[in-house]
Amino acid sequence: MPKERSSHSRNAASITVVEPPPASEAKGSINLRIEASTRQLIDNAAAVLGKTRTDFMIDSARREAIDVLLDQRLFSLDSDRYDAFMQALDNPPAPGPKLKSLLRRVPAWKK
């Protein structure tokens, strides 16, 4: 089972980082069909870093996956902006006429 590690800062939400499973856990495989030129590009980049193709692809995919997930969950604010953000969340404006109209509509999937 992957281990989770949390970190906290003064005015930031909790961040959970999922660490890779221990080597003792079973491994799976991913099969890819790629163009020869793409494979050669990957092989060249892996060689520059002294890695195997597999290690290079796993490291690259893992890094990109973390970036994608963090882009959806994490943003940083200075203290003043954090306070303003929390104030806005705690005290949302009253619904205006456009929002009220939208909420009265029958969704397209129910028509």
Secondary structure, DSSP 8 states (H G I E B T S, - for coil): ---EEEE--TTS--EEEE----TTS----------HHHHHHHHHHHHHHT--HHHHHHHHHHHHHHHHHHHHH-----HHHHHHHHHHHHS-----HHHHHHHHS--GGG-
